Amino acid sequence: MTRVLHDLLNASADRHPEKQAVFFKKAGLTYGAISRSCRNLGGLLSAIGVKRGDRVAFFLEKRFEKVISVFGISMAGGVMVPIRRLLQTHQVAHIIQNSGAKVLITTYSRVADIVDGLPQTHGLEKIIAIGDKGQRKNISSAAIEIIDWEQAINSNIPYKNVHTIDTDLAAILYTSGSTGQPKGVVLSHLNVVEGAKRVSEYLKISERDRLLSILTFSFDYGLNQLTSAFLNGAEIVLLDYLFPRDILGAVQNYEITGLAAVATTWNQLLQRPWDGESMKSVRYITNTGGAIPKNFVIELRRRLPDAEIYLMYGLTEAFRSTYLEPKLVDEKPTSIGKAIPGEEIMVLDEKNKPVGAGQIGELVHRGILVAQGYWNEPDLTAARFRPNPMQPPEVPNREIVVYSGDYVRVDGEGFLYFVGRKDEMIKTASNRVSPTEVEEVIYSSGKIQDVIVMGIPHEIYGQVIKAIMVARPDVIVGEDEIREHCRNLLPPYMVPSELELRAELPRNANGKLDRSSVKKEVLNALETKIGMGQADE
């Protein structure tokens, strides 16, 4: 029975130990080989003092050791803390400190920066270092023991099974921290395993599939790709890509059948010339990290006529939440669908009452995938993880549901449409405007690759709308042209007052457009301008 995270590996290794499981660059590892390495790592972690519930962090690029860390930590009873490889030293130090990680797995080249960046009060005791020892820099603190990965993994320390049950903790996934320091979402083994089962069910993943892993394991769907592959004995290809062409090359070289990407990556891929023949192996594609604009969905359908497109929505606090069946994509290209199998999605108004057809409310996720809250953050947890308002009051133990902070609209058939973040909605001249809806219209011009729409302060209207855009490659477009396009398709109060074209827009560690940093930059510039104006007076 598959109950805990490492059961996903053990079951597949028992069924077909010689089957390829993971590919990285030009090498591959079988399920049997990964299982043996994970047992060795589990034995080592237990030998150096890791007990059930202890946190073990890893800070690595995509490589075999990253996969081994996921399941090896679980075998030792530890709680894995994946750290995004693109984070700055101070962010890494915060995660180690906040999680109380006892052990860190990283490369020799990163050790010195991490150790020197830690505060004196950290609880990190040991580092397991990977790679060339010659890359190790001088470390100012000698308080942390450094263990060599190769020596440790080949030491054949006897592995003793640690009794773990499905409600024990499996992982702490730290958000990108776009609105402040990263906060850790706590997942149980039940959350992780059931997430793999339910996503696999509607994606129809089998041992014949080969998935391309371009999302980080510290991102909920990136981890879910790995666990879904191992649950079904499928193969997974690890790729840290630099350019969209790297993804297209990997799809062809490895004959990928399943590809998941954030919406901005799909937008970038569509800027390059390729057709269904170059991606003929692809059976299905999915999205995460925001909706794919309608015109890009249509273009994906044109280029991949034989592939199934799953339009999805999820939040780290509940793994996956909704999906749209591929057969409905042509009919409802802007919908995020309905609840995934076994879960319930409620759309509630400000009084915690279900909204009707055509109305907008907050998406609230109910089910076994709801996470355990935020690590060491009781106030934040209480704000987002609340008692189910629909549960009969006679039930003494209150069921906890997660409030997403996202507004969605419900149509007459119960299908959902993403409207926007509650904290990003624009209020202009007493009208509430969804940034997503304005962005959709700007994308429909066919000339814009990326766009961020936001509200900026205005002394009369409260807020006015600003759009910051990046044109598609080899396209010449002016701000006036986009403004006129918006005027033809939007009511006057939704037409951006300010438009700005840039060469590029920043992205966060998950590859999403970094809305928070752009908004902060714009507001800071506005404050400076106002301040200078007052000084002139």
C-alpha positions in Angstrom: 0.0 0.0 0.0 1.3 3.4 -1.0 0.9 5.6 2.2 4.0 7.7 2.5 6.3 9.5 0.1 9.0 6.9 -0.3 6.4 4.2 -0.9 6.0 5.7 -4.4 9.7 4.8 -5.1 9.7 1.5 -3.4 6.6 0.2 -5.2 8.0 1.1 -8.6 11.4 -0.3 -7.8 9.8 -3.6 -6.7 7.7 -3.8 -9.9 10.5 -3.0 -12.4 13.9 -2.4 -10.8 15.7 -2.3 -14.2 13.4 0.3 -15.8 14.8 3.7 -16.4 13.4 6.2 -13.9 15.3 9.5 -14.3 17.4 11.0 -17.1 19.8 13.8 -16.6 21.9 15.2 -19.5 23.2 12.0 -21.2 22.9 9.6 -18.3 20.0 7.7 -16.7 19.3 5.8 -13.5 16.9 2.9 -13.0 14.4 2.6 -10.2 16.5 0.0 -8.6 19.6 2.2 -8.6 17.7 5.1 -7.2 16.2 3.0 -4.5 19.6 1.7 -3.4 21.0 5.2 -3.2 18.0 6.5 -1.3 18.4 3.7 1.3 22.0 4.6 1.7 21.1 8.3 2.2 18.4 7.3 4.6 20.8 5.2 6.6 23.4 8.0 6.7 20.9 10.6 7.8 19.7 8.3 10.6 23.3 7.6 11.6 24.1 11.3 11.9 21.1 12.0 14.1 18.2 12.8 11.9 15.0 11.6 13.6 11.4 11.5 12.5 10.2 15.1 12.0 13.6 16.6 11.7 14.0 19.0 8.8 16.6 18.3 6.1 17.0 21.0 3.5 18.5 20.7 0.0 19.8 23.5 -2.2 20.6 22.0 -5.6 20.2 22.5 -9.3 18.4 19.7 -11.2 20.5 16.5 -10.9 20.2 12.9 -9.7 21.1 13.8 -6.2 18.1 16.1 -6.0 15.8 13.2 -6.7 17.7 10.9 -4.3 17.4 13.6 -1.6 13.6 13.8 -1.9 13.1 10.1 -1.2 16.1 9.5 1.0 15.0 12.2 3.5 11.6 10.5 3.6 13.2 7.1 4.3 15.0 8.6 7.3 11.7 10.0 8.6 12.8 13.5 7.9 10.9 16.5 6.5 12.4 17.7 3.3 12.8 21.5 2.7 13.6 22.1 -1.0 15.3 25.5 -1.6 15.0 27.1 -5.0 18.4 27.2 -6.7 17.9 30.8 -7.9 17.4 32.3 -4.4 19.9 34.8 -2.9 22.1 33.9 0.1 20.0 35.8 2.6 16.8 34.0 1.4 18.5 30.6 1.7 19.7 31.6 5.2 16.1 32.6 6.2 14.7 29.3 5.0 17.3 27.3 6.9 16.8 29.4 10.0 13.0 29.5 9.8 12.6 25.8 9.2 15.1 24.7 11.8 16.9 22.5 9.3 19.3 20.2 11.0 21.1 19.0 7.8 21.7 20.7 4.5 22.5 18.9 1.2 24.2 21.2 -1.3 27.3 21.5 -3.6 30.8 22.3 -2.4 30.7 25.5 -4.5 27.7 26.9 -2.4 28.8 25.8 1.1 30.9 28.9 2.0 28.3 31.5 1.0 25.5 29.6 2.8 27.5 29.1 6.0 28.8 32.7 6.1 25.2 34.0 5.5 23.7 32.1 8.4 23.0 34.0 11.7 24.7 32.8 14.8 21.5 31.3 16.2 21.0 28.8 13.4 20.4 25.2 14.2 22.2 23.7 11.2 24.6 20.9 12.4 25.9 19.2 9.3 26.2 19.8 5.5 26.4 17.0 3.0 28.4 18.4 0.0 28.2 17.2 -3.6 30.8 17.6 -6.4 34.4 18.7 -6.7 36.0 19.3 -3.3 38.3 21.7 -5.1 35.4 24.1 -5.5 35.1 24.5 -1.7 35.9 28.0 -0.6 37.2 29.0 2.8 34.5 28.9 5.5 34.7 31.4 8.3 32.7 29.2 10.7 34.1 25.8 11.6 31.1 24.8 13.7 29.3 22.9 10.9 30.6 19.4 9.9 31.0 18.9 6.2 30.3 15.3 4.9 31.2 14.3 1.4 28.2 12.9 -0.6 30.1 10.3 -2.5 31.8 8.8 0.5 28.5 8.9 2.5 26.3 7.5 -0.3 28.7 4.6 -0.8 29.4 3.9 2.9 26.7 1.1 3.0 25.4 2.2 6.4 22.6 -0.3 7.2 19.2 1.2 6.6 16.6 0.7 9.3 13.0 1.4 8.4 11.7 4.4 10.3 8.0 4.1 11.3 6.2 6.9 9.5 2.5 7.3 9.0 0.6 9.2 6.4 -0.3 12.1 8.7 3.4 12.8 9.6 5.0 15.7 8.0 6.7 15.1 4.6 7.7 18.6 3.3 7.9 22.3 3.8 7.6 24.2 0.5 8.6 27.8 0.8 6.8 30.3 -1.4 8.7 32.6 -3.7 8.5 35.4 -1.1 7.4 38.0 -3.6 5.5 39.9 -0.9 8.2 39.5 1.8 10.3 36.7 3.3 9.4 33.2 2.0 6.8 31.4 4.1 6.7 27.6 4.4 3.7 25.6 3.5 3.6 22.4 5.5 2.6 19.2 3.7 1.9 15.8 5.2 2.7 12.5 3.5 -1.0 12.1 2.9 -1.1 15.5 1.1 1.8 14.5 -1.2 0.8 11.0 -2.0 -2.9 11.8 -2.6 -1.8 14.7 -4.7 0.1 12.3 -7.0 -2.8 9.9 -7.2 -5.4 12.5 -8.1 -3.4 14.4 -10.7 -2.3 11.1 -12.2 -5.9 10.0 -12.5 -7.1 12.8 -14.7 -3.8 13.2 -16.6 -3.9 9.4 -17.2 -0.2 9.0 -16.4 1.2 5.5 -16.9 4.6 3.7 -17.0 4.7 4.5 -20.8 5.0 8.2 -20.1 8.1 10.3 -20.1 7.7 13.6 -18.4 9.9 16.7 -18.8 10.8 18.3 -15.4 11.5 22.0 -15.9 9.7 23.2 -12.7 11.6 23.2 -9.4 10.8 20.6 -6.7 10.2 23.5 -4.3 7.2 24.4 -6.4 4.1 22.3 -5.6 3.5 21.2 -9.2 7.2 20.6 -9.8 7.2 18.2 -6.9 3.9 16.7 -8.0 5.4 15.9 -11.4 8.1 13.8 -9.7 5.8 12.0 -7.4 3.2 11.3 -10.1 5.9 9.8 -12.3 7.2 7.6 -9.6 3.7 6.5 -8.5 3.1 5.1 -12.0 6.6 3.9 -12.9 7.0 6.5 -15.6 10.2 8.2 -16.6 11.2 11.8 -15.8 13.8 14.0 -17.5 15.5 16.7 -15.4 16.2 20.0 -17.1 17.3 23.4 -15.8 16.7 25.4 -19.0 18.1 28.8 -20.0 16.2 29.4 -23.2 12.9 28.2 -24.7 14.8 26.3 -27.4 16.3 24.1 -24.6 12.8 22.9 -23.8 12.0 22.2 -27.4 15.3 20.4 -27.9 14.7 18.2 -24.9 11.2 17.3 -26.0 12.5 16.0 -29.3 15.7 14.4 -28.0 13.9 12.5 -25.2 10.5 12.0 -27.0 8.6 13.6 -24.1 5.0 12.7 -23.6 4.0 15.1 -20.8 5.0 18.7 -20.5 4.0 21.2 -17.8 5.1 24.8 -17.7 4.0 28.1 -16.2 1.9 30.4 -18.4 4.8 32.8 -19.1 6.9 29.8 -20.4 4.2 28.8 -22.8 4.0 32.4 -24.0 7.8 32.3 -24.6 7.6 29.0 -26.4 5.0 30.3 -28.8 7.3 33.0 -29.9 9.6 30.4 -31.5 8.8 28.6 -34.8 7.8 25.0 -34.2 4.9 22.8 -35.1 3.2 19.6 -34.1 5.8 17.5 -36.0 8.7 18.7 -33.8 6.6 17.8 -30.7 4.8 14.8 -32.1 5.7 12.7 -29.0 3.7 15.0 -26.7 0.6 13.3 -25.4 -0.5 16.1 -23.0 0.5 19.6 -21.9 -0.6 21.4 -18.7 -0.2 24.9 -17.3 0.4 26.3 -13.8 1.3 29.6 -12.3 -1.5 31.6 -13.9 -3.9 31.3 -16.8 -2.7 31.0 -20.4 -4.2 34.0 -22.4 -7.0 32.9 -24.8 -5.1 33.6 -28.0 -2.2 31.6 -26.8 -4.5 28.7 -26.0 -5.9 28.8 -29.5 -2.4 28.9 -30.9 -1.4 25.8 -28.8 -4.4 24.0 -30.1 -3.4 24.8 -33.7 0.2 23.7 -33.2 -0.5 20.6 -31.2 -3.8 19.2 -32.7 -3.2 15.7 -31.4 -2.1 16.6 -27.8 -4.5 17.0 -24.9 -4.4 20.4 -23.3 -5.2 20.5 -19.6 -5.9 24.0 -18.3 -5.3 23.9 -14.6 -5.3 26.0 -11.4 -3.6 25.3 -8.1 -2.2 26.8 -5.0 0.7 25.6 -2.9 -1.6 25.4 0.1 -3.6 22.6 -1.7 -1.4 21.3 -4.5 -3.9 21.2 -7.4 -7.4 22.5 -7.2 -9.1 22.5 -10.6 -8.7 21.4 -14.2 -10.6 21.7 -17.5 -11.2 18.5 -19.5 -9.3 18.8 -22.8 -12.5 18.2 -24.8 -13.8 21.5 -23.5 -10.8 23.6 -24.3 -12.2 24.9 -27.6 -15.6 25.7 -26.0 -14.2 27.3 -22.8 -10.6 28.4 -23.5 -10.5 30.8 -20.6 -11.9 28.5 -17.9 -9.9 26.8 -15.2 -12.6 24.1 -15.1 -13.9 22.4 -12.0 -12.5 20.6 -8.9 -10.1 17.8 -9.5 -11.2 14.3 -8.5 -12.0 13.8 -4.8 -11.8 17.5 -3.9 -14.5 20.2 -3.6 -14.2 23.9 -4.6 -16.5 26.4 -3.0 -16.9 30.0 -4.3 -17.9 32.2 -1.4 -18.8 35.8 -0.9 -17.6 38.0 1.9 -20.3 36.6 4.2 -19.1 33.0 3.5 -22.1 32.3 1.4 -21.9 30.4 -2.0 -22.2 32.8 -5.0 -24.6 32.2 -7.9 -24.1 31.8 -11.6 -22.3 34.8 -13.1 -21.1 36.1 -9.8 -17.6 36.5 -8.4 -16.3 35.1 -5.1 -13.2 33.7 -3.4 -12.1 30.2 -4.3 -12.0 28.0 -1.2 -10.5 24.5 -1.4 -11.9 21.7 0.7 -10.5 18.2 0.8 -7.6 15.9 1.7 -5.1 18.0 -0.2 -5.4 21.0 2.1 -2.0 21.6 3.6 -1.2 21.7 7.3 -0.7 25.5 7.4 2.4 27.8 7.4 5.4 26.7 9.3 5.9 28.7 12.5 3.3 31.3 11.3 0.2 30.9 13.5 -1.4 34.3 12.5 -0.9 33.7 8.7 -2.2 30.2 9.1 -5.3 31.4 10.9 -6.0 33.9 8.2 -5.9 31.4 5.3 -6.7 28.1 6.9 -10.1 28.4 8.5 -13.0 26.3 9.7 -15.4 25.1 6.9 -18.4 27.5 7.1 -20.5 24.9 5.4 -19.9 22.2 8.0 -22.9 21.5 10.4 -22.3 23.3 13.7 -23.1 20.1 15.6 -19.8 18.5 14.5 -17.4 19.2 17.3 -14.1 18.9 15.4 -14.0 21.6 12.8 -12.8 20.7 9.3 -10.2 23.2 8.0 -10.4 24.5 4.4 -8.0 26.9 2.7 -9.1 30.3 1.4 -7.0 30.9 -1.8 -7.1 34.7 -1.8 -8.2 34.5 -5.5 -11.4 35.7 -7.0 -13.1 33.5 -9.5 -16.4 33.7 -11.5 -18.9 30.8 -11.8 -20.8 30.2 -15.0 -24.2 28.6 -15.3 -22.7 25.1 -15.6 -20.4 25.4 -12.6 -17.2 26.1 -14.6 -14.8 28.5 -13.0 -12.9 31.5 -14.5 -10.0 33.2 -12.8 -10.6 36.9 -12.1 -7.6 37.9 -10.1 -5.9 38.1 -6.7 -8.0 39.8 -4.0 -5.1 42.1 -3.2 -4.5 42.9 -6.9 -8.0 43.9 -7.9 -8.2 47.5 -9.1 -10.8 50.0 -7.8 -11.1 52.9 -10.2 -14.0 55.5 -10.0 -16.1 53.1 -7.9 -15.6 50.3 -10.5 -13.8 47.0 -9.6 -11.5 45.8 -12.4 -9.8 42.5 -12.9 -6.2 42.9 -14.1 -6.5 39.5 -15.7 -9.4 40.7 -17.9 -7.5 43.7 -19.1 -4.4 41.6 -19.8 -6.4 39.2 -21.8 -7.6 41.9 -24.1 -4.0 43.3 -24.5 -2.7 39.8 -25.4 -5.5 39.4 -27.9 -3.9 42.2 -30.0 -1.4 39.4 -31.0 1.5 41.8 -30.6 2.3 41.5 -26.9 4.4 38.8 -25.3 4.2 39.7 -21.6 2.0 42.2 -19.8 1.4 43.3 -16.2 -1.7 45.4 -15.4 -1.9 47.1 -12.1 -3.7 49.9 -10.3 -1.8 53.0 -9.3 -3.0 55.7 -6.9 -5.0 58.7 -8.3 -6.3 61.6 -6.2 -9.7 61.7 -7.9 -10.5 58.2 -9.1 -8.7 56.3 -6.2 -6.8 54.3 -8.8 -6.1 54.3 -12.5 -5.0 51.4 -14.6 -1.4 51.1 -15.8 -0.2 48.4 -18.2 3.5 47.5 -18.6 4.2 45.4 -21.7 6.8 43.6 -23.7 6.2 43.3 -27.5 6.6 40.0 -29.3 9.9 39.5 -31.0 10.2 41.1 -34.4 7.0 43.1 -33.8 6.8 46.8 -34.0 4.0 48.2 -31.9 3.3 51.5 -30.2 1.5 52.4 -27.0 -1.2 54.3 -28.9 -2.0 51.2 -31.0 -2.6 49.1 -27.9 -4.6 51.8 -26.3 -6.9 52.0 -29.4 -7.2 48.2 -29.3 -8.4 48.3 -25.7 -10.8 51.1 -26.5 -12.4 48.9 -29.1 -12.9 46.0 -26.8 -13.3 47.4 -23.2 -15.6 49.9 -21.5 -13.9 53.3 -20.9 -13.3 52.7 -17.2 -11.2 49.5 -18.0 -9.0 51.1 -20.6 -5.5 51.7 -19.2 -4.7 55.3 -18.6 -1.0 54.6 -18.7 0.8 52.2 -21.0 4.6 51.5 -21.0 6.6 49.3 -23.3 9.8 47.6 -22.0 12.4 45.3 -23.4 11.6 42.7 -20.7 9.8 42.0 -17.4 11.3 40.3 -14.4 10.3 36.7 -13.3 10.5 35.1 -9.9 12.1 31.8 -9.1 9.1 29.8 -10.4 9.3 31.5 -13.8 6.1 33.6 -13.3 6.0 37.3 -14.1 7.2 39.0 -10.9 4.2 41.3 -10.4 5.1 42.4 -6.9 8.5 43.6 -7.7 7.2 45.5 -10.8 4.4 47.1 -8.7 6.8 48.0 -6.0 9.1 49.6 -8.5 6.3 51.6 -10.1 4.9 52.8 -6.8 8.4 53.8 -5.5 9.0 55.8 -8.7 5.6 57.5 -8.3 6.3 58.4 -4.6 9.7 59.8 -5.7 8.0 61.9 -8.4 5.4 63.2 -6.0 8.1 64.0 -3.4 10.1 65.9 -5.9 7.0 67.8 -7.0 6.3 68.8 -3.4 9.9 69.8 -2.9 9.7 72.1 -6.0 6.7 73.8 -4.5 
